[in-house]
Amino acid sequence: MAKEAIKKDTKVSAEQTPKMNFAFGRKNYMMLLVGIVTLIIGFIALSGGGSTDPNVFSTELFSPRRMVFAPIILIIGYGIVAYAIMIRPKPEAEETQE
């Protein structure tokens, strides 16, 4: 009998313990990761173009990759990160039904 009473008490206490509520859901973290990877790709595309000789000017600095492609990728990456932060996570009842 004592064991049954203990088991009942543990079930009640387990139900009463508060759940951990995180600010972000799984979708938020995945979007944040995609945004950070996009930013890393943008910064890699932006880097380089220097000359090994300081007396020689390299026109590779003004390549379309650094002047057009990389800034667009960076803006897209920052947009994804902002979207990942702004979207609300779904309540648990909706997530479990899917």
N, C-alpha and C positions, 0 to 999 in steps of 0.2 A: 504494500500500500504506500509506503514511504517513497518508493521509486516512482510510482505513478504520479504522486504529488509533485515530486521534483521535476519530472518530465513536463507536466502541465505548466509549472512555473517557468521553466526555460522557454517553452513555446510562447508564453505570454510576454516574457522579457525580450525575446527575439523580435516579436512583432512591434514592440514599443520602441525599439532602438531607432533613432532617426537615420534616414538614408543620407548618404553623401550627395549633396547637390553641387555639381560643378557649374561654372559659369558657361562653359562651352560644351557642346555635344560632340559626338563622333564626326558628324558632317563638318562642323566648324574646324576641328583639328585637321581633317583631311584637306579642306580648302586652304587652310593656313599653310600646310606643308606644300601644296601645289604652288601657292603664291611665292613662298620662299625659294623653291626650286626655280621658278620663273625669274625671280630677281637675281639669283646666282648666275643663271644663263645670260641675263642681260648685262650684268657687270663683267662677265668674262668676255662677252662680245665687245664691250666698251674698252677693255684694256688693250694695251700694246700700242704699236705704231711709232714707238720711239726709235731713235737712231743710236747706234753704238758709238759713233763719232760725234762729239758735241759741236764740232765745227760744220757739220753737214746737216742741212734741213731735210727732213723726210716728209714727202707729200702724202705718205701713207696715213698720216694723222687725220687727213680729211677724207678718208675712204667712206663710201656709202654705208658700209657696215657700222662704222662708229658714229656717223652723223645722222642716220635715219633708222636703221634696223635696231640698234641697241637701245636708243631712247624709247622707241615704241614698245619694245619688249619690257623695259623697265616700268613704263606707265601701265601696261597691262598687268604686270606683277604686283604693283602697288594697288591697283584696282581689285585684284583677286584677294589680296590681304585685307583690304578695307571691307570687302564684301564678307569675307570669312569672319571678321570681327563683328559685323553688324547683324548678320542673320541670327534669328532666335532659334535655339534648339527646340525640337518638338517635345511636348510632354511625354512622359514615359508610357502613358496609356496608348498613345498613338504609335509609338515606336514598336511596342510589343505586338500590335495587331498586324504590322506589315510583314 
